[in-house]
């Protein structure tokens, strides 16, 4: 039998990681551990800064008719 559900957990400590692994193994559930980060922390910081700038009105507005010139096309 195969279930359609996928569970994604975000353990925050080594103890939580070990408990999750032990639980999955005890129930004989196949699982995989990804060491890959979802997003580069520098990228996340830039996005957060950009959002803050937008809230503060620090944006550049370009009219549709000037878009090609703005992009240098």
N, C-alpha and C positions, 0 to 999 in steps of 0.2 A: 504494500500500500504506500502511496506517495501523497504527501500533503502539498497543497498549493501555497501555503503560508511560508513566509521568510521572516525570521526574527533578527533584528539587529540590536545588539546590546552595546552599551558604552560604559564598561567598568572603569572606575576611577582609581582603584588601588590594586596592588598585586594580589591581595587576599580575595578580592572580588573576581579577578581573572581566574585564580586557582579554583574558587568555588564553582564558577560557571563551567570550567573544564571538567571538574569532578562530576558535576550534575549531569552534563551531557554524556559523559562516558558511562555513568551508572545506568542511564536510560538507553544506552546503546544508540544514541542519536549521532549521526554523522555531522561533523562541523568543521569549519576551517577558521583559522585565525589570520587576520590580515594585519601586517605591520605597516601598511601604507597609510599615510595621513590623507585626510579628505582634501584639505586645502593647504597650500603653503601659508604659514603664519604671516609672512610679509605681505602676501596678496590680500589676506583677510584684513590686515591693518590698513592697507591702502583703500580698500572698499569702505571700511568704517570711516576713514577720514573724508572720503568723497561724499558719503552720506551726510556727514556733519556739515561740510561746506555747502551742500545743496540746501540743507535746513537754514543755514545762515544767509542764503541768497548769493553766495559766491559762485556764480555760474556764468557761463558764456552762452548767450542765446544767438542763434543764427537763423535768419529767415530762409525759408525753403529756396527761394530764388537765388540766394547767395551761398548755398551749400557747396556747390562745385568749386567756387572760388576759395571758400574757407578750407576745403580739403586739398586744395592745390591740384585739382584735376583739370 
